[in-house]
Amino acid sequence: MAKRYWLLKSEPEVFSFEDLARSKDRTTPWEGVRNYQARNLLRDEVRRGDGILFYHSNAAPPAVVGTASVVREAYPDPHQFDRRSPYHDPGSDPANPRWVAIDVRYGRAFPRPVPLPLLRGTPELAGMALLRKGNRLSVQHVSAEEWKAILRLGGVSVR
């Protein structure tokens, strides 16, 4: 299967791109996804080696700030079984876990973050899932063309 691209949203006050850069081996589990549609994407479509655009949501302004990659495919999110975790799900069964996590590794920070207004004003991105009204998913597919356009906007040369 060809490499795919994804946009993952994170609130920087909860977990920022800089936090990912400071993580052990610059790698961390992407856990706590509690939306069925986003879970299905992580479980069924996201694959090792796929590219990630890291998006700071709930920021002023929201922006794509860098890239990462998937280094481990979907596995049961351990927080769903941890009673002390804010991501605990008492209805999830260890024999049939409801929620998954993936592991992501820091790629590179953009020389220039790509803010939401610039994304909205870029014709090549007119069909991007992030820009569709009402689309609030924390995991979204990104086309290869959108990936390249956003890298260019962020100051990264594209081959």
N, C-alpha and C positions, 0 to 999 in steps of 0.2 A: 504494500500500500504506500502511496506517495505521502511525503511529509505534509502535514496539515498545520494550520496556524490558528491560534486562539487568543482571545483577549480575556484576561482574568482581572476582575475588579477587587480592589482592597481599599479600605478606609485607612489612610496613612497613620491616623492616631491609634489604630488597632494593630496593623501590621503594614509597615511601609517597605518600599523597594530597598531602602537603606538597611532595614532590618534583615531582609533577605541577603544582602551583601555581607552583613556581619554574622550570619548564621554559620554554624560549623560546616565546613566544606562548601560554604555558600549555597547550601541545599536545605530545604525544609519541606515537611509535609504540608500540603494544601488541604486543610481539614476544615470542618465546620460548615460545609455546604449543606444547607437544609431546605433546598428547593428541588422538587422532583425532576423538573426539566433540566436544571443544571446538573443534578446527580446523574441523570441518564446520559448526558453528554460526556461527563467524566468517565462513567462506567463503560459506555458502549463505543465511544468515538475517539477519545483522547488517547494517543499512543506515545510510547517512548520515542524520543527524538523530535517530537512536534515542537514548533516554536510558540512562544508566548509573548504577547504584548502585555506589560504590567501597567495597569490603569489605576491611578489614584482617584477614587470616587470621593465624594463628600469633602473635596478640597477646594481651595479658592485660587484659580479655577481647577476643575477636574482636568486631568491630563494623562496622556500616555508618557511614562517617564523612562522606560527601558525595556529590555528583552530578557527572557529567561527561556528555559527549555524543560521539557518533561523528561525526568530521569527514571521514574518508576510509574508504571501504569496502576490503574485503580486497584485498591485493596480496602478491606473494611476499615472505616474511620474508628480508631479506638476510643475516641471521645464520646461516641454514642453510648458506650457502656460504663463510662466513668460518672458516678453520681455527683462528684464534685465539679464536673465540667459544665460550663454554660451550654455546651453542645450535647449534653446528655439527652438521650431519647429512651424513656422507660418502655416504650412500645417496640423497640428494636430487639430482635432475637439473635443471639450469637450464632445460632445454627443457620440463620437466614438474615444477615445484616441488611439494614435498610439504607445505610449511608456509606459512601466511599470517600477515600482521600487519594491524592496522587502526590508524588514528590517532584518538586521543581528546583531547578538550579539557576542561580543568577547568571545572566549573560553579559549585558553591558548597559550602562546608563547612557541615555541620549545626551549629546552635547547641549541640545535644546529640547526641553520637554515640549510635547505637542498638546496644547490646551484644547479643550472641547470646542471653543469658538473657531479655532483654526481647522479642526476636523470637519465641523459643519460647513465651513466655507471652501472646502476642497472638492472640486467637481468629481474627481476619481473615487471619492468616498461616499457619494450620494446614496448608494444602496447599502451602506454598512449597517449591520444589525444594531450597533451601539447608537446610531443616529435615528433609528426608527422610534416614533412616538410610542411610549408605553413599554418599551423594552428595558426591563430593569434586571435582567439575568446577570448573575455574577460570572458566568462562563458563557462566552459567545464565540461562534466560528468567525474567522477572518479569512478572506480569500487571499491568494498569493499576490494578487494585484494590490489589494488594500494593504497587506503587509509591507510590500515594497514602497508604496506611497508614504506610509507612516514612517518608515525608516528614513526616507529622504527628508521628510518634514522635520524629523528629529536630528538631522545633521549626520546621518550615517550613510556612507557610500554603499550603493547596491550594485552587485554584479549582474 
